[in-house]
Amino acid sequence: MARFIIALFPTPVALAMVSRKRSTEQIVSFILAGLLTIMCLLYGARATAGMA
């Protein structure tokens, strides 16, 4: 798991640089919340691509 965490470390820094304006921050938050909702629905429907 550590190698995945290290590889994803620059992501919050990049998101912080992108969302300097309040409107951009709201757009990014809305997109991320939507993606999380979709992923939760797919997980609840057991659409895990054979990983389970």
LUMLUMDREN-2810 file (N, C-alpha, C; in Angstrom, 1 decimal):
<atoms>
<atom><aa>M</aa><ch>A</ch><at>N</at><xx>0.8</xx><yy>-1.2</yy><zz>0.0</zz></atom>
<atom><aa>M</aa><ch>A</ch><at>CA</at><xx>0.0</xx><yy>0.0</yy><zz>0.0</zz></atom>
<atom><aa>M</aa><ch>A</ch><at>C</at><xx>0.9</xx><yy>1.3</yy><zz>0.0</zz></atom>
<atom><aa>A</aa><ch>A</ch><at>N</at><xx>2.0</xx><yy>1.2</yy><zz>0.6</zz></atom>
<atom><aa>A</aa><ch>A</ch><at>CA</at><xx>2.9</xx><yy>2.4</yy><zz>0.7</zz></atom>
<atom><aa>A</aa><ch>A</ch><at>C</at><xx>3.3</xx><yy>2.9</yy><zz>-0.7</zz></atom>
<atom><aa>R</aa><ch>A</ch><at>N</at><xx>3.5</xx><yy>2.0</yy><zz>-1.6</zz></atom>
<atom><aa>R</aa><ch>A</ch><at>CA</at><xx>3.9</xx><yy>2.5</yy><zz>-3.0</zz></atom>
<atom><aa>R</aa><ch>A</ch><at>C</at><xx>2.8</xx><yy>3.2</yy><zz>-3.7</zz></atom>
<atom><aa>F</aa><ch>A</ch><at>N</at><xx>1.5</xx><yy>2.8</yy><zz>-3.4</zz></atom>
<atom><aa>F</aa><ch>A</ch><at>CA</at><xx>0.4</xx><yy>3.5</yy><zz>-4.0</zz></atom>
<atom><aa>F</aa><ch>A</ch><at>C</at><xx>0.2</xx><yy>4.9</yy><zz>-3.3</zz></atom>
<atom><aa>I</aa><ch>A</ch><at>N</at><xx>0.4</xx><yy>5.0</yy><zz>-2.0</zz></atom>
<atom><aa>I</aa><ch>A</ch><at>CA</at><xx>0.3</xx><yy>6.3</yy><zz>-1.3</zz></atom>
<atom><aa>I</aa><ch>A</ch><at>C</at><xx>1.4</xx><yy>7.2</yy><zz>-1.8</zz></atom>
<atom><aa>I</aa><ch>A</ch><at>N</at><xx>2.6</xx><yy>6.7</yy><zz>-1.9</zz></atom>
<atom><aa>I</aa><ch>A</ch><at>CA</at><xx>3.7</xx><yy>7.6</yy><zz>-2.4</zz></atom>
<atom><aa>I</aa><ch>A</ch><at>C</at><xx>3.5</xx><yy>8.1</yy><zz>-3.8</zz></atom>
<atom><aa>A</aa><ch>A</ch><at>N</at><xx>2.9</xx><yy>7.2</yy><zz>-4.7</zz></atom>
<atom><aa>A</aa><ch>A</ch><at>CA</at><xx>2.6</xx><yy>7.6</yy><zz>-6.0</zz></atom>
<atom><aa>A</aa><ch>A</ch><at>C</at><xx>1.5</xx><yy>8.7</yy><zz>-6.1</zz></atom>
<atom><aa>L</aa><ch>A</ch><at>N</at><xx>0.6</xx><yy>8.7</yy><zz>-5.2</zz></atom>
<atom><aa>L</aa><ch>A</ch><at>CA</at><xx>-0.5</xx><yy>9.6</yy><zz>-5.2</zz></atom>
<atom><aa>L</aa><ch>A</ch><at>C</at><xx>-0.3</xx><yy>10.9</yy><zz>-4.4</zz></atom>
<atom><aa>F</aa><ch>A</ch><at>N</at><xx>0.9</xx><yy>11.0</yy><zz>-3.8</zz></atom>
<atom><aa>F</aa><ch>A</ch><at>CA</at><xx>1.2</xx><yy>12.1</yy><zz>-2.9</zz></atom>
<atom><aa>F</aa><ch>A</ch><at>C</at><xx>1.1</xx><yy>13.5</yy><zz>-3.6</zz></atom>
<atom><aa>P</aa><ch>A</ch><at>N</at><xx>1.5</xx><yy>13.6</yy><zz>-4.9</zz></atom>
<atom><aa>P</aa><ch>A</ch><at>CA</at><xx>1.4</xx><yy>14.9</yy><zz>-5.5</zz></atom>
<atom><aa>P</aa><ch>A</ch><at>C</at><xx>0.0</xx><yy>15.4</yy><zz>-5.9</zz></atom>
<atom><aa>T</aa><ch>A</ch><at>N</at><xx>-0.9</xx><yy>14.5</yy><zz>-5.8</zz></atom>
<atom><aa>T</aa><ch>A</ch><at>CA</at><xx>-2.3</xx><yy>14.8</yy><zz>-6.2</zz></atom>
<atom><aa>T</aa><ch>A</ch><at>C</at><xx>-2.9</xx><yy>15.9</yy><zz>-5.4</zz></atom>
<atom><aa>P</aa><ch>A</ch><at>N</at><xx>-2.9</xx><yy>15.9</yy><zz>-4.0</zz></atom>
<atom><aa>P</aa><ch>A</ch><at>CA</at><xx>-3.5</xx><yy>17.0</yy><zz>-3.3</zz></atom>
<atom><aa>P</aa><ch>A</ch><at>C</at><xx>-2.8</xx><yy>18.3</yy><zz>-3.5</zz></atom>
<atom><aa>V</aa><ch>A</ch><at>N</at><xx>-1.5</xx><yy>18.3</yy><zz>-3.8</zz></atom>
<atom><aa>V</aa><ch>A</ch><at>CA</at><xx>-0.7</xx><yy>19.5</yy><zz>-4.1</zz></atom>
<atom><aa>V</aa><ch>A</ch><at>C</at><xx>-1.2</xx><yy>20.1</yy><zz>-5.4</zz></atom>
<atom><aa>A</aa><ch>A</ch><at>N</at><xx>-1.4</xx><yy>19.2</yy><zz>-6.4</zz></atom>
<atom><aa>A</aa><ch>A</ch><at>CA</at><xx>-1.9</xx><yy>19.6</yy><zz>-7.7</zz></atom>
<atom><aa>A</aa><ch>A</ch><at>C</at><xx>-3.3</xx><yy>20.2</yy><zz>-7.6</zz></atom>
<atom><aa>L</aa><ch>A</ch><at>N</at><xx>-4.1</xx><yy>19.5</yy><zz>-6.8</zz></atom>
<atom><aa>L</aa><ch>A</ch><at>CA</at><xx>-5.5</xx><yy>20.0</yy><zz>-6.6</zz></atom>
<atom><aa>L</aa><ch>A</ch><at>C</at><xx>-5.5</xx><yy>21.4</yy><zz>-5.9</zz></atom>
<atom><aa>A</aa><ch>A</ch><at>N</at><xx>-4.6</xx><yy>21.6</yy><zz>-5.0</zz></atom>
<atom><aa>A</aa><ch>A</ch><at>CA</at><xx>-4.6</xx><yy>22.9</yy><zz>-4.3</zz></atom>
<atom><aa>A</aa><ch>A</ch><at>C</at><xx>-4.1</xx><yy>24.0</yy><zz>-5.2</zz></atom>
<atom><aa>M</aa><ch>A</ch><at>N</at><xx>-3.2</xx><yy>23.6</yy><zz>-6.1</zz></atom>
<atom><aa>M</aa><ch>A</ch><at>CA</at><xx>-2.7</xx><yy>24.6</yy><zz>-7.1</zz></atom>
<atom><aa>M</aa><ch>A</ch><at>C</at><xx>-3.8</xx><yy>25.0</yy><zz>-8.1</zz></atom>
<atom><aa>V</aa><ch>A</ch><at>N</at><xx>-4.6</xx><yy>24.0</yy><zz>-8.5</zz></atom>
<atom><aa>V</aa><ch>A</ch><at>CA</at><xx>-5.6</xx><yy>24.2</yy><zz>-9.5</zz></atom>
<atom><aa>V</aa><ch>A</ch><at>C</at><xx>-6.8</xx><yy>25.0</yy><zz>-8.9</zz></atom>
<atom><aa>S</aa><ch>A</ch><at>N</at><xx>-7.1</xx><yy>24.8</yy><zz>-7.6</zz></atom>
<atom><aa>S</aa><ch>A</ch><at>CA</at><xx>-8.3</xx><yy>25.4</yy><zz>-7.0</zz></atom>
<atom><aa>S</aa><ch>A</ch><at>C</at><xx>-8.0</xx><yy>26.6</yy><zz>-6.2</zz></atom>
<atom><aa>R</aa><ch>A</ch><at>N</at><xx>-7.3</xx><yy>27.5</yy><zz>-6.8</zz></atom>
<atom><aa>R</aa><ch>A</ch><at>CA</at><xx>-7.0</xx><yy>28.8</yy><zz>-6.0</zz></atom>
<atom><aa>R</aa><ch>A</ch><at>C</at><xx>-8.2</xx><yy>29.7</yy><zz>-5.9</zz></atom>
<atom><aa>K</aa><ch>A</ch><at>N</at><xx>-9.0</xx><yy>29.7</yy><zz>-6.9</zz></atom>
<atom><aa>K</aa><ch>A</ch><at>CA</at><xx>-10.3</xx><yy>30.5</yy><zz>-6.8</zz></atom>
<atom><aa>K</aa><ch>A</ch><at>C</at><xx>-11.4</xx><yy>29.7</yy><zz>-6.2</zz></atom>
<atom><aa>R</aa><ch>A</ch><at>N</at><xx>-12.3</xx><yy>30.4</yy><zz>-5.5</zz></atom>
<atom><aa>R</aa><ch>A</ch><at>CA</at><xx>-13.4</xx><yy>29.7</yy><zz>-4.8</zz></atom>
<atom><aa>R</aa><ch>A</ch><at>C</at><xx>-14.3</xx><yy>28.9</yy><zz>-5.8</zz></atom>
<atom><aa>S</aa><ch>A</ch><at>N</at><xx>-14.5</xx><yy>29.5</yy><zz>-7.0</zz></atom>
<atom><aa>S</aa><ch>A</ch><at>CA</at><xx>-15.4</xx><yy>28.8</yy><zz>-7.9</zz></atom>
<atom><aa>S</aa><ch>A</ch><at>C</at><xx>-14.8</xx><yy>27.5</yy><zz>-8.4</zz></atom>
<atom><aa>T</aa><ch>A</ch><at>N</at><xx>-13.5</xx><yy>27.6</yy><zz>-8.7</zz></atom>
<atom><aa>T</aa><ch>A</ch><at>CA</at><xx>-12.8</xx><yy>26.4</yy><zz>-9.1</zz></atom>
<atom><aa>T</aa><ch>A</ch><at>C</at><xx>-12.8</xx><yy>25.3</yy><zz>-8.1</zz></atom>
<atom><aa>E</aa><ch>A</ch><at>N</at><xx>-12.6</xx><yy>25.8</yy><zz>-6.8</zz></atom>
<atom><aa>E</aa><ch>A</ch><at>CA</at><xx>-12.6</xx><yy>24.8</yy><zz>-5.7</zz></atom>
<atom><aa>E</aa><ch>A</ch><at>C</at><xx>-14.0</xx><yy>24.1</yy><zz>-5.6</zz></atom>
<atom><aa>Q</aa><ch>A</ch><at>N</at><xx>-15.0</xx><yy>24.9</yy><zz>-5.8</zz></atom>
<atom><aa>Q</aa><ch>A</ch><at>CA</at><xx>-16.4</xx><yy>24.3</yy><zz>-5.7</zz></atom>
<atom><aa>Q</aa><ch>A</ch><at>C</at><xx>-16.6</xx><yy>23.3</yy><zz>-6.9</zz></atom>
<atom><aa>I</aa><ch>A</ch><at>N</at><xx>-16.1</xx><yy>23.6</yy><zz>-8.1</zz></atom>
<atom><aa>I</aa><ch>A</ch><at>CA</at><xx>-16.2</xx><yy>22.7</yy><zz>-9.2</zz></atom>
<atom><aa>I</aa><ch>A</ch><at>C</at><xx>-15.5</xx><yy>21.4</yy><zz>-9.0</zz></atom>
<atom><aa>V</aa><ch>A</ch><at>N</at><xx>-14.2</xx><yy>21.5</yy><zz>-8.5</zz></atom>
<atom><aa>V</aa><ch>A</ch><at>CA</at><xx>-13.4</xx><yy>20.3</yy><zz>-8.2</zz></atom>
<atom><aa>V</aa><ch>A</ch><at>C</at><xx>-14.1</xx><yy>19.5</yy><zz>-7.1</zz></atom>
<atom><aa>S</aa><ch>A</ch><at>N</at><xx>-14.6</xx><yy>20.1</yy><zz>-6.1</zz></atom>
<atom><aa>S</aa><ch>A</ch><at>CA</at><xx>-15.3</xx><yy>19.4</yy><zz>-5.0</zz></atom>
<atom><aa>S</aa><ch>A</ch><at>C</at><xx>-16.5</xx><yy>18.7</yy><zz>-5.5</zz></atom>
<atom><aa>F</aa><ch>A</ch><at>N</at><xx>-17.3</xx><yy>19.3</yy><zz>-6.4</zz></atom>
<atom><aa>F</aa><ch>A</ch><at>CA</at><xx>-18.5</xx><yy>18.7</yy><zz>-6.9</zz></atom>
<atom><aa>F</aa><ch>A</ch><at>C</at><xx>-18.1</xx><yy>17.5</yy><zz>-7.8</zz></atom>
<atom><aa>I</aa><ch>A</ch><at>N</at><xx>-17.1</xx><yy>17.6</yy><zz>-8.6</zz></atom>
<atom><aa>I</aa><ch>A</ch><at>CA</at><xx>-16.6</xx><yy>16.5</yy><zz>-9.4</zz></atom>
<atom><aa>I</aa><ch>A</ch><at>C</at><xx>-16.2</xx><yy>15.3</yy><zz>-8.6</zz></atom>
<atom><aa>L</aa><ch>A</ch><at>N</at><xx>-15.4</xx><yy>15.6</yy><zz>-7.6</zz></atom>
<atom><aa>L</aa><ch>A</ch><at>CA</at><xx>-14.8</xx><yy>14.5</yy><zz>-6.7</zz></atom>
<atom><aa>L</aa><ch>A</ch><at>C</at><xx>-16.0</xx><yy>13.9</yy><zz>-5.9</zz></atom>
<atom><aa>A</aa><ch>A</ch><at>N</at><xx>-16.9</xx><yy>14.7</yy><zz>-5.4</zz></atom>
<atom><aa>A</aa><ch>A</ch><at>CA</at><xx>-18.1</xx><yy>14.1</yy><zz>-4.7</zz></atom>
<atom><aa>A</aa><ch>A</ch><at>C</at><xx>-18.9</xx><yy>13.2</yy><zz>-5.6</zz></atom>
<atom><aa>G</aa><ch>A</ch><at>N</at><xx>-19.1</xx><yy>13.6</yy><zz>-6.9</zz></atom>
<atom><aa>G</aa><ch>A</ch><at>CA</at><xx>-19.8</xx><yy>12.8</yy><zz>-7.9</zz></atom>
<atom><aa>G</aa><ch>A</ch><at>C</at><xx>-19.1</xx><yy>11.5</yy><zz>-8.2</zz></atom>
<atom><aa>L</aa><ch>A</ch><at>N</at><xx>-17.8</xx><yy>11.6</yy><zz>-8.3</zz></atom>
<atom><aa>L</aa><ch>A</ch><at>CA</at><xx>-17.0</xx><yy>10.4</yy><zz>-8.6</zz></atom>
<atom><aa>L</aa><ch>A</ch><at>C</at><xx>-17.1</xx><yy>9.4</yy><zz>-7.4</zz></atom>
<atom><aa>L</aa><ch>A</ch><at>N</at><xx>-17.0</xx><yy>9.9</yy><zz>-6.2</zz></atom>
<atom><aa>L</aa><ch>A</ch><at>CA</at><xx>-17.2</xx><yy>9.1</yy><zz>-5.0</zz></atom>
<atom><aa>L</aa><ch>A</ch><at>C</at><xx>-18.5</xx><yy>8.4</yy><zz>-4.9</zz></atom>
<atom><aa>T</aa><ch>A</ch><at>N</at><xx>-19.6</xx><yy>9.2</yy><zz>-5.3</zz></atom>
<atom><aa>T</aa><ch>A</ch><at>CA</at><xx>-20.9</xx><yy>8.6</yy><zz>-5.3</zz></atom>
<atom><aa>T</aa><ch>A</ch><at>C</at><xx>-21.0</xx><yy>7.5</yy><zz>-6.3</zz></atom>
<atom><aa>I</aa><ch>A</ch><at>N</at><xx>-20.5</xx><yy>7.7</yy><zz>-7.5</zz></atom>
<atom><aa>I</aa><ch>A</ch><at>CA</at><xx>-20.6</xx><yy>6.7</yy><zz>-8.5</zz></atom>
<atom><aa>I</aa><ch>A</ch><at>C</at><xx>-19.8</xx><yy>5.4</yy><zz>-8.1</zz></atom>
<atom><aa>M</aa><ch>A</ch><at>N</at><xx>-18.6</xx><yy>5.6</yy><zz>-7.5</zz></atom>
<atom><aa>M</aa><ch>A</ch><at>CA</at><xx>-17.8</xx><yy>4.5</yy><zz>-7.1</zz></atom>
<atom><aa>M</aa><ch>A</ch><at>C</at><xx>-18.5</xx><yy>3.7</yy><zz>-5.9</zz></atom>
<atom><aa>C</aa><ch>A</ch><at>N</at><xx>-19.2</xx><yy>4.4</yy><zz>-5.0</zz></atom>
<atom><aa>C</aa><ch>A</ch><at>CA</at><xx>-20.0</xx><yy>3.8</yy><zz>-4.0</zz></atom>
<atom><aa>C</aa><ch>A</ch><at>C</at><xx>-21.1</xx><yy>3.0</yy><zz>-4.5</zz></atom>
<atom><aa>L</aa><ch>A</ch><at>N</at><xx>-21.8</xx><yy>3.5</yy><zz>-5.5</zz></atom>
<atom><aa>L</aa><ch>A</ch><at>CA</at><xx>-22.9</xx><yy>2.8</yy><zz>-6.1</zz></atom>
<atom><aa>L</aa><ch>A</ch><at>C</at><xx>-22.4</xx><yy>1.6</yy><zz>-6.9</zz></atom>
<atom><aa>L</aa><ch>A</ch><at>N</at><xx>-21.4</xx><yy>1.7</yy><zz>-7.6</zz></atom>
<atom><aa>L</aa><ch>A</ch><at>CA</at><xx>-20.8</xx><yy>0.5</yy><zz>-8.3</zz></atom>
<atom><aa>L</aa><ch>A</ch><at>C</at><xx>-20.3</xx><yy>-0.5</yy><zz>-7.3</zz></atom>
<atom><aa>Y</aa><ch>A</ch><at>N</at><xx>-19.7</xx><yy>-0.1</yy><zz>-6.2</zz></atom>
<atom><aa>Y</aa><ch>A</ch><at>CA</at><xx>-19.3</xx><yy>-1.1</yy><zz>-5.2</zz></atom>
<atom><aa>Y</aa><ch>A</ch><at>C</at><xx>-20.5</xx><yy>-1.8</yy><zz>-4.5</zz></atom>
<atom><aa>G</aa><ch>A</ch><at>N</at><xx>-21.6</xx><yy>-1.0</yy><zz>-4.3</zz></atom>
<atom><aa>G</aa><ch>A</ch><at>CA</at><xx>-22.8</xx><yy>-1.6</yy><zz>-3.7</zz></atom>
<atom><aa>G</aa><ch>A</ch><at>C</at><xx>-23.5</xx><yy>-2.5</yy><zz>-4.7</zz></atom>
<atom><aa>A</aa><ch>A</ch><at>N</at><xx>-23.3</xx><yy>-2.3</yy><zz>-6.0</zz></atom>
<atom><aa>A</aa><ch>A</ch><at>CA</at><xx>-23.8</xx><yy>-3.2</yy><zz>-7.0</zz></atom>
<atom><aa>A</aa><ch>A</ch><at>C</at><xx>-22.9</xx><yy>-4.4</yy><zz>-7.3</zz></atom>
<atom><aa>R</aa><ch>A</ch><at>N</at><xx>-21.8</xx><yy>-4.5</yy><zz>-6.5</zz></atom>
<atom><aa>R</aa><ch>A</ch><at>CA</at><xx>-20.8</xx><yy>-5.5</yy><zz>-6.7</zz></atom>
<atom><aa>R</aa><ch>A</ch><at>C</at><xx>-20.2</xx><yy>-5.5</yy><zz>-8.0</zz></atom>
<atom><aa>A</aa><ch>A</ch><at>N</at><xx>-20.0</xx><yy>-4.3</yy><zz>-8.6</zz></atom>
<atom><aa>A</aa><ch>A</ch><at>CA</at><xx>-19.3</xx><yy>-4.2</yy><zz>-9.9</zz></atom>
<atom><aa>A</aa><ch>A</ch><at>C</at><xx>-17.8</xx><yy>-3.9</yy><zz>-9.6</zz></atom>
<atom><aa>T</aa><ch>A</ch><at>N</at><xx>-17.1</xx><yy>-4.9</yy><zz>-9.1</zz></atom>
<atom><aa>T</aa><ch>A</ch><at>CA</at><xx>-15.7</xx><yy>-4.7</yy><zz>-8.7</zz></atom>
<atom><aa>T</aa><ch>A</ch><at>C</at><xx>-14.7</xx><yy>-5.2</yy><zz>-9.7</zz></atom>
<atom><aa>A</aa><ch>A</ch><at>N</at><xx>-15.1</xx><yy>-5.5</yy><zz>-10.9</zz></atom>
<atom><aa>A</aa><ch>A</ch><at>CA</at><xx>-14.3</xx><yy>-6.0</yy><zz>-12.0</zz></atom>
<atom><aa>A</aa><ch>A</ch><at>C</at><xx>-13.5</xx><yy>-7.3</yy><zz>-11.6</zz></atom>
<atom><aa>G</aa><ch>A</ch><at>N</at><xx>-14.2</xx><yy>-8.1</yy><zz>-10.8</zz></atom>
<atom><aa>G</aa><ch>A</ch><at>CA</at><xx>-13.6</xx><yy>-9.4</yy><zz>-10.5</zz></atom>
<atom><aa>G</aa><ch>A</ch><at>C</at><xx>-12.5</xx><yy>-9.3</yy><zz>-9.4</zz></atom>
<atom><aa>M</aa><ch>A</ch><at>N</at><xx>-12.4</xx><yy>-8.2</yy><zz>-8.7</zz></atom>
<atom><aa>M</aa><ch>A</ch><at>CA</at><xx>-11.4</xx><yy>-8.1</yy><zz>-7.6</zz></atom>
<atom><aa>M</aa><ch>A</ch><at>C</at><xx>-11.9</xx><yy>-8.7</yy><zz>-6.3</zz></atom>
<atom><aa>A</aa><ch>A</ch><at>N</at><xx>-13.1</xx><yy>-8.9</yy><zz>-6.1</zz></atom>
<atom><aa>A</aa><ch>A</ch><at>CA</at><xx>-13.6</xx><yy>-9.4</yy><zz>-4.9</zz></atom>
<atom><aa>A</aa><ch>A</ch><at>C</at><xx>-13.5</xx><yy>-10.9</yy><zz>-4.8</zz></atom>
</atoms>
